[in-house]
Amino acid sequence: MTGTPMAAAALAGVPAGVQAQGVWVGRRQLFVRFAGEAETATMYTAAALVRELERQLARSRFHSISIGGRDPLANQAFLIAALEMAKPPIPVILDTDGQRPEALKTLAPFLALAQVTVEFWVPDATLAHVIETIAEAARAKCAHALVLCPRDDTSDGQVLRVIEQAHGASADTQVVIHPPSPTGEHPMLDRRWAALLDQAMATHSDTRLALRLPPPAGLR
């Protein structure tokens, strides 16, 4: 499936910023953010997005381009049209919630990394789509990652089950666990997370623990 230059989508913007989470946390990126329901949106044609990418890439240096925001794979034709025209000189990462695994196959050739983020407030039934997205990325020979953002009330068992399923889908999955950010005058990370990492690595060796960068410094 190939999009046309006139394909259009509602974007919350194309800001420059620092990646807040995942495999490339801390990297300076150019963000292509699809607008959520409560966000101010601007309609971009694929050609307009290409011009904006080229303008910003000519002015400053970035590690990569991050495609994210609300349901980016719902705009598959738009993304393919834009990336076919732009041929970006830097890597492109897709950050998705994994709910459209069937849409990844045609976009994968344009990606350096497909990153699936699990927030743990979604119903367990949606995790099947997350795992299928990882499997789809592996079949497409696209580097892939699972980013887990557990809450204080998320059990270790929930986290470990997702990691086990991801390992079953692809042993090449890069797994990043972002514990809730510590708060208070002297913030400390509970040693629970070190113990959880130990258990996770017994199942999947490519698992790491990292803190997210909070806004406004961190974007996604």
Residue, then its C-alpha position, 0 to 999 in steps of 0.5 A: m500500500t502506497g500513499t499519495p502526495m496529497a495524503a493528509a493528517a492532523l498533527a499536534g506539531v513537529p517540535a524539536g526535543v529530547q526523547a523522554q523514554g524508550v531505547w533512545v531516551g535522552r536523544r535529541q529528536l525531531f518529533v512528528r506528533f499526531a494530535g490527540e482529541a484534546e490537542t490543537a491540531t494542524m492539518y498537514t499534507a505529506a508534502a507539507l510535512v516533508r518541507e517542514l522536516e527538511r527545513q528543521l534538518a537543515r537548521s539543526r542536528f538531530h539523532s533521529i525522527s520520532i513518529g508518535g502521538r495518538d494512534p500514528l499507525a492509523n495514518q499509515a498512508f500519510l506516513i508512507a507518502a511522506l517518508e517515500m518523498a523525504k528519504p530522511p538522512i537520519p533514523v526514524i523511530l515509530d512509538t506506538d501503543g501496538q494496537r494496529p499490528e497489521a499496519l506495521k508491515t508496509l511501514a517497517p521498511f522506512l523504520a530504524l526502530a519500532q517501539v511499542t509502549v505499554e502504560f498498564w492502564v489499558p485492558d489486558a486484552t489489548l496486550a495480545h495486539v502489543i505482542e503481535t506488533i512485536a512479532e510483526a516487526a520481527r517478521a519484517k526484520c525491523a529492530h523492535a523494542l518493548v517499553l514498559c511503564p508500570r505504575d505503583d499499583t502494577s504488580d511484578g507478575q504483570v510486568l514479567r508476564v508481558i516480558e515473557q510473551a514478548h520474548g516468545a514473540s521475538a528473542d531480539t526484542q529490546v525491553v526497557i522498564h521505566p519505573p514511576s519517577p521517585t518524588g519527594e525532597h530526597p527521591m530514591l528508587d525503591r530496590r523493588w525495581a532492581a529485584l524485578l530487573d533480576q527476575a526479568m533478565a532470567t527470562h529475557s537478557d536484553t532488559r534494562l531499567a531506566l528513568r523517564l525524562p519528565p516534561p518539559a525537557g522530555l517529549r514523546 
